Structures are given as C-alpha cells and as structure tokens.
C-alpha cells in the first residue's frame, strides 16, 4: 500500500511518467538498497490507480526512446492521499516469518530451534553492521532523511536481537507446553434443539 500512496503523493507534486515515478520513489527511500521497487510494480500500480479513478493517463512523451505516458492525480486521488495522511499505519509485527519458522521447527522436529535462533542472530548482526555502516556514510548536513530511515532500521534490528535473547531463555518453557492446535469444528448442519 505504501507504494500506491507514495505514487499519489509524487503525482500531487507534479505529473510524471512511470520511469520518473520509479526514480523519484527510489530517491525518496534512499535508494534501491533500502526499498527496491521494480518498474513492473510501478506500472501495475498505475494501472490499478487509473482503474480506481485516482490517476489519469494523459499525453505521451518521447525523448528518443519509447513513448512514456504522463500521469496526473485526480480529485479522488487527492482525497485518498489526504485520508492516508490522516490515519496511522499499523505495523505487521505479528506476521513475522522467523517466528513461523521457529514454531514450525518445534512442531515438526525437522530443525533444531536453538540452532535456528543462532543462525537468525548471526544474520541480524550482519544486517545491523551493514545498516550502521550505511548510516555512517551519509552526511548529516544534506542526507538527514536517509539517516532517519536507517536509525529506524537499526532500532528494529536491535529490538529483534533482544527478542531472540528472550526467545532463547523461554524456549524450554515453550517446549514443555502443548503446542497450538487448530480448533476442531463439527461439519454439517447443527443439531436441532428439542422443544
């Protein structure tokens, strides 16, 4: 959803073609290494926005290459953008792939959960080192937006590392408890109540 609204915001700045939107989005997020968006995703999103009446495909531009359609934001698009700005964003912390991997290892017994914690910890330390190195390369006098994004990344990585420590301490307790099982539901029609 973020790409969709970023495109609307960039179009509210001024009309653009798809390639220009991709490069503007990349600049906004500090480059492809922070958040890579493929050209196909930009064009698919533009088509969906057009179908929803949030953008208009207008004139074409040709600078010696293929034709480029210029897109503009509609009044409905500006309303959708304003609504996005007016509401908070709910992070998906409970949809964590590593948690699913750890629980699956406990359920199926095909991997050692302690080893998984060690592998994940090493991976996060590598990511933390890379993010810190990248952050330290930015000039605070001209690249504070990128520093701000990497500060958030670093804080999330540090929190994930702390969570791994907690998970390791609690792993034996989790092993002793019954693992979550799906709720058994009866199939068919409910029984009639006798009167």
FIZALUM-944641 format. One record per residue (C-alpha): residue in three letters; residue number from 1; x, y, z. Coordinates in steps of 0.1 Angstrom, whole numbers, plus 5000, padded with zeros to 4 digits. Layout:
(ALA, NUM, (X, Y, Z)),
...
! end
This chain:
(UNK, 1, (5000, 5000, 5000)),
(UNK, 2, (5029, 5024, 5007)),
(UNK, 3, (5040, 5024, 4971)),
(UNK, 4, (5005, 5032, 4959)),
(UNK, 5, (5002, 5063, 4982)),
(UNK, 6, (5038, 5074, 4975)),
(UNK, 7, (5029, 5074, 4938)),
(UNK, 8, (4998, 5095, 4946)),
(UNK, 9, (5020, 5119, 4966)),
(UNK, 10, (5046, 5122, 4939)),
(UNK, 11, (5019, 5129, 4913)),
(UNK, 12, (5004, 5155, 4936)),
(UNK, 13, (5039, 5173, 4934)),
(UNK, 14, (5036, 5173, 4895)),
(UNK, 15, (5025, 5150, 4866)),
(UNK, 16, (5051, 5122, 4859)),
(UNK, 17, (5056, 5092, 4837)),
(UNK, 18, (5063, 5057, 4851)),
(UNK, 19, (5101, 5058, 4849)),
(UNK, 20, (5102, 5092, 4866)),
(UNK, 21, (5079, 5078, 4894)),
(UNK, 22, (5103, 5049, 4899)),
(UNK, 23, (5134, 5071, 4902)),
(UNK, 24, (5116, 5096, 4924)),
(UNK, 25, (5104, 5068, 4947)),
(UNK, 26, (5139, 5054, 4949)),
(UNK, 27, (5153, 5088, 4958)),
(UNK, 28, (5126, 5092, 4984)),
(UNK, 29, (5135, 5060, 5003)),
(UNK, 30, (5173, 5064, 4999)),
(UNK, 31, (5179, 5041, 4970)),
(UNK, 32, (5171, 5006, 4959)),
(UNK, 33, (5192, 4990, 4986)),
(UNK, 34, (5166, 5003, 5011)),
(UNK, 35, (5134, 4996, 4992)),
(UNK, 36, (5136, 4983, 4956)),
(UNK, 37, (5106, 4987, 4935)),
(UNK, 38, (5105, 4971, 4901)),
(UNK, 39, (5093, 4990, 4870)),
(UNK, 40, (5066, 4964, 4866)),
(UNK, 41, (5053, 4972, 4901)),
(UNK, 42, (5051, 5009, 4892)),
(UNK, 43, (5031, 5003, 4860)),
(UNK, 44, (5008, 4977, 4876)),
(UNK, 45, (5001, 5002, 4905)),
(UNK, 46, (4995, 5030, 4880)),
(UNK, 47, (4970, 5008, 4861)),
(UNK, 48, (4952, 5000, 4893)),
(UNK, 49, (4951, 5036, 4903)),
(UNK, 50, (4938, 5046, 4869)),
(UNK, 51, (4910, 5019, 4872)),
(UNK, 52, (4901, 5032, 4906)),
(UNK, 53, (4898, 5067, 4892)),
(UNK, 54, (4927, 5081, 4913)),
(UNK, 55, (4950, 5090, 4884)),
(UNK, 56, (4946, 5099, 4848)),
(UNK, 57, (4968, 5087, 4819)),
(UNK, 58, (4974, 5117, 4797)),
(UNK, 59, (4997, 5128, 4770)),
(UNK, 60, (5027, 5107, 4758)),
(UNK, 61, (5063, 5119, 4758)),
(UNK, 62, (5090, 5106, 4737)),
(UNK, 63, (5127, 5116, 4743)),
(UNK, 64, (5143, 5094, 4716)),
(UNK, 65, (5131, 5062, 4734)),
(UNK, 66, (5098, 5045, 4739)),
(UNK, 67, (5066, 5065, 4745)),
(UNK, 68, (5061, 5075, 4781)),
(UNK, 69, (5025, 5082, 4793)),
(UNK, 70, (5022, 5111, 4817)),
(UNK, 71, (5000, 5105, 4847)),
(UNK, 72, (4982, 5131, 4868)),
(UNK, 73, (4964, 5127, 4901)),
(UNK, 74, (4926, 5132, 4901)),
(UNK, 75, (4905, 5149, 4928)),
(UNK, 76, (4896, 5114, 4941)),
(UNK, 77, (4933, 5106, 4942)),
(UNK, 78, (4939, 5137, 4963)),
(UNK, 79, (4911, 5127, 4987)),
(UNK, 80, (4926, 5091, 4990)),
(UNK, 81, (4960, 5107, 4997)),
(UNK, 82, (4946, 5130, 5023)),
(UNK, 83, (4929, 5101, 5040)),
(UNK, 84, (4962, 5081, 5041)),
(UNK, 85, (4979, 5111, 5057)),
(UNK, 86, (4951, 5114, 5082)),
(UNK, 87, (4954, 5079, 5095)),
(UNK, 88, (4980, 5059, 5114)),
(UNK, 89, (4998, 5029, 5099)),
(UNK, 90, (4995, 4995, 5117)),
(UNK, 91, (5028, 4976, 5115)),
(UNK, 92, (5025, 4939, 5110)),
(UNK, 93, (5047, 4927, 5139)),
(UNK, 94, (5026, 4896, 5144)),
(UNK, 95, (5032, 4884, 5109)),
(UNK, 96, (5068, 4875, 5115)),
(UNK, 97, (5084, 4849, 5092)),
(UNK, 98, (5111, 4839, 5117)),
(UNK, 99, (5085, 4833, 5144)),
(UNK, 100, (5067, 4810, 5120)),
(UNK, 101, (5099, 4792, 5112)),
(UNK, 102, (5107, 4787, 5149)),
(UNK, 103, (5073, 4774, 5157)),
(UNK, 104, (5073, 4751, 5126)),
(UNK, 105, (5106, 4737, 5138)),
(UNK, 106, (5091, 4730, 5172)),
(UNK, 107, (5060, 4713, 5156)),
(UNK, 108, (5077, 4692, 5130)),
(UNK, 109, (5111, 4684, 5146)),
(UNK, 110, (5130, 4688, 5113)),
(UNK, 111, (5153, 4715, 5126)),
(UNK, 112, (5169, 4724, 5159)),
(UNK, 113, (5151, 4756, 5173)),
(UNK, 114, (5183, 4766, 5193)),
(UNK, 115, (5203, 4764, 5161)),
(UNK, 116, (5177, 4785, 5142)),
(UNK, 117, (5180, 4812, 5169)),
(UNK, 118, (5218, 4812, 5165)),
(UNK, 119, (5215, 4815, 5127)),
(UNK, 120, (5190, 4843, 5129)),
(UNK, 121, (5211, 4861, 5155)),
(UNK, 122, (5242, 4860, 5132)),
(UNK, 123, (5220, 4872, 5103)),
(UNK, 124, (5207, 4901, 5123)),
(UNK, 125, (5241, 4911, 5135)),
(UNK, 126, (5253, 4912, 5098)),
(UNK, 127, (5223, 4933, 5089)),
(UNK, 128, (5229, 4956, 5119)),
(UNK, 129, (5265, 4961, 5109)),
(UNK, 130, (5256, 4968, 5072)),
(UNK, 131, (5229, 4993, 5083)),
(UNK, 132, (5252, 5011, 5107)),
(UNK, 133, (5280, 5013, 5081)),
(UNK, 134, (5255, 5027, 5055)),
(UNK, 135, (5241, 5052, 5081)),
(UNK, 136, (5276, 5064, 5089)),
(UNK, 137, (5283, 5071, 5053)),
(UNK, 138, (5256, 5097, 5050)),
(UNK, 139, (5263, 5134, 5055)),
(UNK, 140, (5240, 5148, 5083)),
(UNK, 141, (5241, 5182, 5067)),
(UNK, 142, (5224, 5170, 5035)),
(UNK, 143, (5211, 5135, 5040)),
(UNK, 144, (5192, 5135, 5073)),
(UNK, 145, (5162, 5118, 5057)),
(UNK, 146, (5183, 5087, 5049)),
(UNK, 147, (5199, 5088, 5084)),
(UNK, 148, (5164, 5089, 5099)),
(UNK, 149, (5153, 5059, 5080)),
(UNK, 150, (5184, 5039, 5089)),
(UNK, 151, (5181, 5049, 5126)),
(UNK, 152, (5146, 5032, 5125)),
(UNK, 153, (5161, 5002, 5108)),
(UNK, 154, (5189, 4999, 5134)),
(UNK, 155, (5164, 5002, 5162)),
(UNK, 156, (5142, 4974, 5148)),
(UNK, 157, (5172, 4952, 5143)),
(UNK, 158, (5183, 4958, 5179)),
(UNK, 159, (5148, 4950, 5191)),
(UNK, 160, (5148, 4918, 5171)),
(UNK, 161, (5181, 4908, 5187)),
(UNK, 162, (5167, 4914, 5222)),
(UNK, 163, (5136, 4893, 5213)),
(UNK, 164, (5159, 4864, 5202)),
(UNK, 165, (5175, 4866, 5236)),
(UNK, 166, (5141, 4864, 5253)),
(UNK, 167, (5130, 4835, 5229)),
(UNK, 168, (5162, 4816, 5238)),
(UNK, 169, (5155, 4819, 5275)),
(UNK, 170, (5119, 4808, 5271)),
(UNK, 171, (5124, 4781, 5246)),
(UNK, 172, (5124, 4752, 5271)),
(UNK, 173, (5092, 4765, 5286)),
(UNK, 174, (5076, 4766, 5252)),
(UNK, 175, (5088, 4731, 5245)),
(UNK, 176, (5071, 4719, 5278)),
(UNK, 177, (5038, 4734, 5269)),
(UNK, 178, (5013, 4719, 5245)),
(UNK, 179, (5018, 4734, 5210)),
(UNK, 180, (4989, 4753, 5195)),
(UNK, 181, (4964, 4730, 5177)),
(UNK, 182, (4936, 4740, 5153)),
(UNK, 183, (4901, 4742, 5168)),
(UNK, 184, (4881, 4712, 5159)),
(UNK, 185, (4849, 4723, 5142)),
(UNK, 186, (4820, 4700, 5135)),
(UNK, 187, (4810, 4697, 5099)),
(UNK, 188, (4774, 4696, 5087)),
(UNK, 189, (4742, 4712, 5100)),
(UNK, 190, (4739, 4720, 5137)),
(UNK, 191, (4716, 4696, 5156)),
(UNK, 192, (4680, 4708, 5161)),
(UNK, 193, (4671, 4718, 5196)),
(UNK, 194, (4643, 4699, 5211)),
(UNK, 195, (4614, 4720, 5224)),
! end
